[in-house]
Amino acid sequence: MSDEATLSRRSKLRFYGWGYVDEALSAEEADRVRGSAQRLARGAPVEVPVPQINDFELPPPRVAVPAALAPMMSATPYDRLVHSLGKSFADIVRMFLRAIPRPPDWVAFPKSEDDVAAILEWASGANVAVIPFGGGSSVCGGVEPAVGDGYAAVVSLDLQYLWKVLEIDRISRAARIQAGALGPELEGQLKPHGLTLRHFPQSLQLSTLGGWIATRSGGHYASLYTHIDDFVESTRTVTPSGILETRRLPGSGAGPSPDRMMIGSEGILGVITEAWMRLQDRPRYQASASISFPTMANAVAAVRALSQSGLFPTNCRLLDPAEARNNHVGDGSRAILVLGFESADHPLDAWMRRALELVADHRGAYDTDAVARSLAPDNRTAEHRQGAAGQWRNAFIRMPYYRDLLVALGIITDTFETAITWDRFETLYEGVRERTQGAIREICGDDVTVSCRFTHIYPDGPAPYFSYSALGTSTGDLSTSLAKWRQIKAATNEIVVALGGTVTHHHAVGRDHRSGYELQSSPLFRHALAAAKAALDPAGILNPGVLIDPRGAS
Ligand SMILES: Cc1cc2nc3c(=O)[nH]c(=O)nc-3n(C[C@H](O)[C@H](O)[C@H](O)COP(=O)(O)OP(=O)(O)OC[C@H]3O[C@@H](n4cnc5c(N)ncnc54)[C@H](O)[C@@H]3O)c2cc1C
């Protein structure tokens, strides 16, 4: 145990926001962000300075840890702050407010599965809540120690020392990977073998395999392999009641799937320590096109046709006109579809040709020369990084870096996502935009535009992802921003579910989506989940308050 030094091997992680301390916005990027804040605030808003560790006064840990566990436990302010919150708008704003009422008492850094089991055993006996922590990129309150008053203390259990690819089965094209590996760590170990998991959430840099499995995260494949679920072959989970390991099988009809029970369990059933994952060969062929449509209705009809064609595009991001304008890939008059195919095995000309016929049936227009260049053998991986596709991709990767500065400037900027069947999409799309814009107008007094893109598509419906920015405060009073955000969040949870969508397609439930989850899920199912939790976690110490009520009440 150390008073000063961090026990983290990720000690360069920014404790209050996104990224590492040596990654800053360029002066040009910062100017652009300040410019857009000024437009929303109609003048220069007060910019709150970034927090420093010494700004926080953390209460001392409420319990002592047993001597046997002490070497892996830290109570340094840096470690406790990193593990106090995730990376939602509310999390960043509370860091800027220097308001962290509930830091974890201790942060545990286990180095083995036995360490994890020992922590769970002690915590179960000592009434200490344990929050599994991967990369901490949760945007729904999943890693926050908000466990109520019924626990003696809270430990955040960080899996970062379990980050290795342990075994590769080249014949079945699968690997056994430890749950604490961040996206780049995992891909870096697979690359020399010519393999990839190819699960690329926007948060890839700062999220882990275990976090992806625990939250059913969504990667960059727009169709077919949309969620991490599709890549999981088997899992190994340490629970307070013992180790739950599933068999490696390509498929099985033997009863309800135990993997499916752990996938999406958000840390309430156990700590996932490793998984066998299905891998891909690295793609050799890539083709992309940017297609524009005169109306959103045309674009939606085209995407529906694509989703039902069996072509299964890798990328099928439809940006509505407002989203296209916000991402600088259009003037806001047309919807833009960023379409892409990739393969490790075969050229993609036939796929792209048929896809372009389908979009042309719905008034889609595209640059034939650019498509031809993207298909050219010597340009297989370059063209798709240019044009609207490339511009959109760059904006997508930089967005989390811009958000910290926007928060400091009093701007509320957030997203919410859902999924809906095609027959109800139009009602949901119009309804969400109208009602959310109305709610934001009432709460913030601003006329804001809610924009939409599709992140994933299925034959029976899309996963729409909505974004908005509004003025929280121009005076630097960030508690006003936070209060307004909370009102907007409650409204969007309710609106999306009322219009038939799910409260989340891939961001998970955590604590912030509980109100929507309770509206959409059956009480009987929540009761069954509570019973499973009682069997695996009899003392109810694992991530209390996520998904269902602490101690099992549904
Ligand atoms: C800028 C940004 C972009 C994002 N983009 C995407 C995206 O494209 N797709 C997407 O799906 N999500 C996205 N997210 C949300 C987030 O990255 C995902 O939910 C991700 O899967 C969380 O992984 P993590 O390792 O950071 O988990 P954490 O945030 O550490 O934890 C998330 C939840 O999983 C539990 N958990 C973590 N590890 C384990 C484990 N080993 N065993 C048991 N439970 C565990 C935690 O207790 C918590 O409930 C984004 C977030 C941000 C901030």
The ligand as a Gaussian input file, in Angstrom:
#p B3LYP/6-31G(d) Opt

LIG

0 1
 C      -15.985000       8.708000     -26.206000
 C      -16.679000       7.413000     -25.982000
 C      -17.039000       6.640000     -27.076000
 C      -17.703000       5.425000     -26.887000
 N      -17.995000       4.658000     -27.972000
 C      -18.594000       3.458000     -27.802000
 C      -18.871000       2.626000     -28.922000
 O      -18.537000       2.942000     -30.057000
 N      -19.488000       1.441000     -28.680000
 C      -19.828000       1.056000     -27.421000
 O      -20.374000      -0.031000     -27.262000
 N      -19.595000       1.833000     -26.348000
 C      -18.966000       2.998000     -26.507000
 N      -18.686000       3.778000     -25.408000
 C      -19.047000       3.298000     -24.060000
 C      -17.949000       2.411000     -23.396000
 O      -16.700000       2.632000     -24.016000
 C      -18.319000       0.947000     -23.494000
 O      -19.419000       0.695000     -22.635000
 C      -17.185000      -0.025000     -23.154000
 O      -17.588000      -1.325000     -23.469000
 C      -16.746000       0.032000     -21.702000
 O      -15.524000      -0.683000     -21.573000
 P      -14.539000      -0.360000     -20.361000
 O      -13.449000      -1.352000     -20.397000
 O      -14.155000       1.053000     -20.384000
 O      -15.491000      -0.687000     -19.150000
 P      -15.752000       0.182000     -17.840000
 O      -16.241000       1.526000     -18.205000
 O      -14.593000       0.098000     -16.942000
 O      -16.963000      -0.661000     -17.208000
 C      -18.219000      -0.702000     -17.840000
 C      -19.114000      -1.687000     -17.077000
 O      -18.611000      -3.011000     -17.223000
 C      -18.226000      -3.550000     -15.951000
 N      -16.965000      -4.258000     -16.178000
 C      -15.818000      -3.764000     -16.718000
 N      -14.901000      -4.735000     -16.802000
 C      -15.462000      -5.862000     -16.299000
 C      -15.005000      -7.193000     -16.107000
 N      -13.789000      -7.594000     -16.470000
 N      -15.862000      -8.093000     -15.550000
 C      -17.103000      -7.731000     -15.182000
 N      -17.586000      -6.475000     -15.346000
 C      -16.776000      -5.558000     -15.900000
 C      -18.118000      -2.362000     -15.021000
 O      -18.371000      -2.732000     -13.681000
 C      -19.179000      -1.430000     -15.588000
 O      -20.449000      -1.774000     -15.139000
 C      -18.015000       4.995000     -25.570000
 C      -17.632000       5.776000     -24.473000
 C      -16.965000       6.969000     -24.675000
 C      -16.558000       7.783000     -23.497000

